[in-house]
Amino acid sequence: MKGYKRFLKGLLAVNIMFILVVAGLGYKKERQSQRIAEVSPALETKAEIATKSTSKKVIPVGKTVGIYINTKGILVIDTGEVTDMEGEQKTPAKYKLLPGDYIIRLNGEKMRTKKQLIEAITSCGGETLVFSVNRKGNEVDVKVEPIETGVNLYKVGIWVRDDLQGLGTITYLDGDRFGALGHSINDTDTGALMEVSGGEIYEADIFGVEKGVSGTPGEIEGMIAYQTEKVVGRIDRNRLYGIFGTVTEDFQMKLEETEAMAVADFNEVEPGEAYIQSYVSGKKERYKIEILNIHKNENGDQEMEILVTDEDLITLTGGIVQGMSGSPIIQDGKLVGAVTHVFVDNPKKGYGIFVETMRKQGDE
């Protein structure tokens, strides 16, 4: 998956987001003076009644799962040209529909999928199309005159996308609620945080790892069966520092460890030895790392720079690979953070966000 160009201390870094399996989809997290690249049937939402722990203890997970995101409307990526019946190039939607718009309705009819939208435009008969869109939180109506590109075949020249899917890592469980990824899901082309209407997490079968080397991030290789019986949780929030939702009782029962662990306060985390917890080998393992330093990111929030020192993990993956985003970081018997980035030029090094920052956003 292609990345985004920014510089940080003269080094390349890569956002270890979950691995997309839909062509053209992706995610981006803005970072000042840093070049990064990406490395990674609906159910009724019950977030309002989800169980929440009243203590600062959670269960560290590190398990890779399949993720399916339902967007809140159909996202406009860009506009383009269409060729009419006389061979002339037209741009009917230019400056009307904008990148980042979410199409909610067309001529008053709710649009749920990209396929439904395309079919409605194609068979519109040439009548003026009224797009009701969510534009930066405000609903506006946009009129577009369709162009006949073939006999009774109409287009408006827009690039759109709807649902997203891929692999990601769950960081922690707090009651039956989870936090995962350690970063937001953003659109590749617009860079905007995706408006999420819901989604599911699924069991994932991991069958290998492509090792990371200098200049090329590795990745977890897996397969996801997007079937109802494979659903193990539900997504209800997409925030700057993670995705959040609830898991099933069956998922909780299958975890190898169910004992809650204290969440470290910001002032308890120090440079020095720590561990990454991950199922990347096929079973739960803890791998030695070193927290090199702690600093504030461009959002004013604390993050940590980490170095993988565990020879077993280096032999297996080369360090941090795509799909490990969200892997819990543990120090002195407390959960301190989640892996979010890897340096492209040195896959042993990366970044982590504080788990306390994640939890605050998950509770909003």
Buried (B, 14 or more C-beta within 10 A) or exposed (E): BEBBEBBBEEEBBBBBBBBBBEEEBBBBBBBEEBBBBBBBEEEEBEBEEBEEBEEBBBBBBBBBBBBBBBBBBBBBBBBBEBBBEEEEEBBBBBEBBBBBBBBBBBEEEEBBEBEBBBEBBBEBEEEEBEBBBBBEEEEEEBEBBBBBBEEEBBBBBBBBBBBBBBBBBBBBBBBBBBBBBBBBBBBBBBBBBBBBBBBBBBBBEBEEBBBBBEEBBBBBBBEBEEEEEBBBBBBBBBBBBBBBBBBBEEBBEEBEEEEBBBBBEEEEBBBEEBBBBBBBBEEBBBBBBBBEEBEEBEBEBBBBBBBBBBEEBBEBBBBBBBBBBBBBBBBEEBBBBBBBBBBBBBBBBBBBBBBBBBBEBBEE
